[in-house]
Amino acid sequence: MTPNPTSNDAEPDWQPRPRQRVMTDAQVEEFFRALAAIEPEPKGELNFTNPYTLLVAVALSAQATDIGVNKATGPLFQRIATPQDMLDLGEAALIEHIKSIGLYKTKAKNVMAAAQILVEKFGGDVPQDREALETLPGVGRKTANVVLNMAFGQTTIAVDTHLFRVANRTGMAAGKTPLAVELKLEKRVPPQYGLHAHHWLILHGRYICKARKPECWRCPVAHVCLFKDKTQPQG
């Protein structure tokens, strides 16, 4: 199915290099083993109270920081727990809650439209399959995968800009598009690491394997990473 054209899923900030070396299966296994030893159960950084508020938070987080979204949704989620609550709140009041977030007007329209569909078509419940989720305004494949993983424990991989960069840079799963990377990772990630794989990769890209200056000198998986231009500490 073609992803929802109203989705705000962010574009990657990293372009794969041609003829890049590819990690072996043993290296991929060691990569996740090392990250799991440090953080056995990584958590996403968006605050939520149930599957619906998670869906809203992830939709709002496109092209915005988790910190900024959490600041806006803290008061909002004290009033909102269901799609019907959102409809009762109304678009104008929602805008007041989220106006500090980028693209807030478009996001508010999508959130309200999605709430209406959830009430009318899904009985107020968040659907537990990707195709249904992607019919909601503002929900693309990445957002759907986050919800399926975090809310329902499915072994989906949400390829955001950080994960796309790490998968390509390390040689784990090179691909020119987020979908290509996702499909490769589904085949490469050892089953025992499937549930938390996308969180390990996202957090690794956010805090260590950064876009401009990866902090390779403190990276716990540098010994299996195939990135040629590893950085050294400053000073």
C-alpha positions as CSV (number, residue, x, y, z in Angstrom):
1,M,0.0,0.0,0.0
2,T,1.3,3.5,-0.8
3,P,2.0,5.5,2.4
4,N,-0.5,8.2,3.3
5,P,0.4,11.3,1.3
6,T,-0.5,13.5,4.3
7,S,2.2,11.9,6.4
8,N,4.8,14.1,8.0
9,D,7.4,11.4,8.3
10,A,10.8,13.0,8.1
11,E,13.3,12.6,5.3
12,P,16.7,11.0,6.0
13,D,19.7,13.2,6.6
14,W,22.2,10.6,5.3
15,Q,22.9,9.3,1.8
16,P,24.3,5.8,1.4
17,R,27.7,5.5,-0.3
18,P,28.1,3.3,-3.3
19,R,29.8,-0.1,-2.9
20,Q,29.9,0.1,0.8
21,R,31.1,-2.9,2.7
22,V,28.4,-5.0,4.4
23,M,28.4,-6.3,8.0
24,T,28.4,-10.1,8.4
25,D,25.7,-11.8,10.3
26,A,28.1,-12.3,13.1
27,Q,28.9,-8.6,13.2
28,V,25.2,-7.7,13.3
29,E,24.7,-10.2,16.1
30,E,27.6,-8.6,18.1
31,F,26.3,-5.1,17.4
32,F,23.0,-5.8,19.1
33,R,24.5,-7.9,21.8
34,A,26.7,-5.0,22.8
35,L,23.9,-2.5,22.8
36,A,21.6,-4.9,24.7
37,A,24.2,-5.4,27.4
38,I,24.2,-1.7,28.0
39,E,20.5,-1.1,27.8
40,P,18.5,-4.3,27.9
41,E,15.1,-2.6,27.4
42,P,15.5,0.7,25.6
43,K,12.5,3.1,25.7
44,G,11.3,5.7,23.3
45,E,11.5,9.3,24.6
46,L,7.9,10.4,23.8
47,N,5.5,10.5,26.7
48,F,2.1,8.8,26.3
49,T,-0.6,7.1,28.4
50,N,-2.2,4.6,26.0
51,P,-2.1,3.6,22.3
52,Y,-4.1,6.6,21.3
53,T,-2.0,9.2,23.0
54,L,1.1,7.5,21.6
55,L,-0.4,7.8,18.1
56,V,-1.0,11.5,18.7
57,A,2.5,12.0,20.1
58,V,4.2,10.3,17.3
59,A,2.2,12.2,14.7
60,L,3.1,15.5,16.4
61,S,6.8,14.5,16.6
62,A,7.4,14.7,12.8
63,Q,10.0,17.4,12.2
64,A,10.0,18.3,15.9
65,T,12.0,17.2,18.9
66,D,10.6,14.7,21.5
67,I,11.4,17.3,24.2
68,G,9.2,19.9,22.5
69,V,6.4,17.4,21.9
70,N,6.4,16.2,25.5
71,K,6.2,19.8,26.7
72,A,3.1,20.4,24.7
73,T,1.4,17.1,25.3
74,G,1.9,17.0,29.0
75,P,-1.1,19.3,29.7
76,L,-2.9,18.0,26.6
77,F,-2.8,14.4,27.8
78,Q,-4.3,15.4,31.2
79,R,-7.4,16.2,29.2
80,I,-7.2,13.7,26.4
81,A,-7.3,9.9,26.6
82,T,-9.5,8.8,23.6
83,P,-10.3,10.0,20.1
84,Q,-13.7,11.1,21.4
85,D,-12.0,13.3,24.0
86,M,-10.1,14.9,21.2
87,L,-13.2,15.6,19.2
88,D,-14.8,17.1,22.3
89,L,-11.8,19.3,22.8
90,G,-12.0,20.7,19.3
91,E,-9.4,21.9,16.8
92,A,-9.0,25.4,18.2
93,A,-8.2,24.2,21.7
94,L,-5.9,21.6,20.3
95,I,-4.0,24.3,18.4
96,E,-3.5,26.2,21.7
97,H,-1.9,23.1,23.2
98,I,0.4,22.4,20.3
99,K,1.2,25.8,18.8
100,S,4.8,25.5,20.0
101,I,5.4,22.5,17.7
102,G,6.4,23.0,14.1
103,L,3.6,22.6,11.4
104,Y,1.0,22.8,14.3
105,K,-1.9,23.9,12.1
106,T,-1.5,21.0,9.7
107,K,-0.9,18.5,12.5
108,A,-4.0,19.7,14.3
109,K,-6.1,19.2,11.3
110,N,-4.7,15.7,10.8
111,V,-5.1,14.8,14.5
112,M,-8.8,15.9,14.4
113,A,-9.5,14.1,11.2
114,A,-7.8,10.9,12.5
115,A,-9.9,11.1,15.7
116,Q,-13.1,11.3,13.6
117,I,-12.1,8.2,11.6
118,L,-11.1,6.3,14.7
119,V,-14.5,6.9,16.3
120,E,-16.5,6.2,13.2
121,K,-14.6,3.4,11.6
122,F,-12.7,1.7,14.5
123,G,-15.0,2.2,17.5
124,G,-12.5,4.5,19.1
125,D,-9.7,2.0,19.2
126,V,-6.3,2.3,17.6
127,P,-6.0,-0.5,14.9
128,Q,-3.3,-3.0,15.4
129,D,-2.2,-3.4,11.7
130,R,-0.1,-1.1,9.6
131,E,-2.5,-0.9,6.6
132,A,-5.3,0.4,8.7
133,L,-3.1,2.9,10.6
134,E,-1.8,4.3,7.3
135,T,-5.3,5.2,6.3
136,L,-5.3,7.9,9.0
137,P,-4.4,11.5,8.1
138,G,-0.9,12.3,9.1
139,V,0.2,8.7,9.7
140,G,2.8,7.2,7.4
141,R,4.7,4.0,7.6
142,K,7.2,5.1,10.2
143,T,4.5,6.4,12.5
144,A,2.5,3.3,12.1
145,N,5.6,1.1,12.9
146,V,6.3,3.1,16.1
147,V,2.7,2.6,17.3
148,L,2.7,-1.1,16.5
149,N,6.0,-1.6,18.3
150,M,5.5,0.5,21.4
151,A,1.8,0.1,21.9
152,F,1.3,-3.5,20.8
153,G,4.7,-5.2,21.1
154,Q,5.1,-6.0,17.4
155,T,8.6,-6.4,16.0
156,T,8.3,-3.5,13.5
157,I,11.2,-1.2,12.6
158,A,10.5,2.5,12.4
159,V,13.1,4.0,10.1
160,D,13.6,7.7,11.1
161,T,16.5,9.8,10.0
162,H,18.7,8.5,12.9
163,L,18.1,4.9,12.2
164,F,18.5,5.4,8.4
165,R,21.9,6.9,9.0
166,V,23.1,4.2,11.4
167,A,22.0,1.4,9.2
168,N,23.8,2.8,6.2
169,R,26.9,4.2,7.9
170,T,27.7,1.0,9.8
171,G,27.2,-1.3,6.8
172,M,24.3,-3.1,8.6
173,A,21.6,-2.4,6.0
174,A,22.4,0.0,3.3
175,G,19.5,1.4,1.3
176,K,18.6,4.5,-0.6
177,T,15.1,4.8,1.0
178,P,13.7,4.2,4.4
179,L,11.6,1.4,3.1
180,A,14.6,-0.4,1.6
181,V,16.5,-0.1,4.9
182,E,13.5,-1.3,6.9
183,L,13.0,-4.4,4.7
184,K,16.7,-5.2,4.9
185,L,16.8,-4.9,8.7
186,E,13.8,-7.2,9.0
187,K,16.0,-9.9,7.5
188,R,19.2,-9.0,9.3
189,V,18.2,-8.3,12.9
190,P,18.4,-11.5,15.0
191,P,15.0,-12.5,16.2
192,Q,15.9,-12.2,19.9
193,Y,16.6,-8.5,19.3
194,G,13.7,-7.7,17.1
195,L,11.4,-6.1,19.6
196,H,13.9,-3.4,20.7
197,A,16.0,-3.1,17.6
198,H,14.6,0.1,16.3
199,H,15.0,1.8,19.7
200,W,18.6,0.7,20.0
201,L,19.3,2.0,16.5
202,I,17.4,5.3,16.9
203,L,19.0,6.2,20.3
204,H,22.4,5.2,19.0
205,G,22.0,7.6,16.1
206,R,20.6,10.3,18.3
207,Y,23.3,10.3,20.9
208,I,26.5,8.7,19.5
209,C,26.4,8.1,15.8
210,K,25.4,11.7,15.0
211,A,25.0,13.1,11.5
212,R,28.0,15.5,11.3
213,K,30.4,14.3,13.9
214,P,29.8,10.7,15.1
215,E,31.4,10.1,18.5
216,C,33.2,7.0,17.4
217,W,35.8,7.1,20.3
218,R,33.0,6.3,22.8
219,C,30.9,4.0,20.6
220,P,30.3,0.6,22.2
221,V,29.9,-1.0,18.7
222,A,32.9,0.6,16.9
223,H,34.7,-2.7,16.8
224,V,32.1,-4.1,14.4
225,C,31.1,-0.9,12.6
226,L,32.4,-0.6,9.0
227,F,32.4,3.2,8.8
228,K,35.8,4.1,7.4
229,D,36.1,7.7,8.6
230,K,35.8,7.0,12.4
231,T,36.3,10.2,14.4
232,Q,38.8,10.8,17.2
233,P,38.1,12.7,20.5
234,Q,38.8,16.5,20.3
235,G,41.7,18.0,22.1
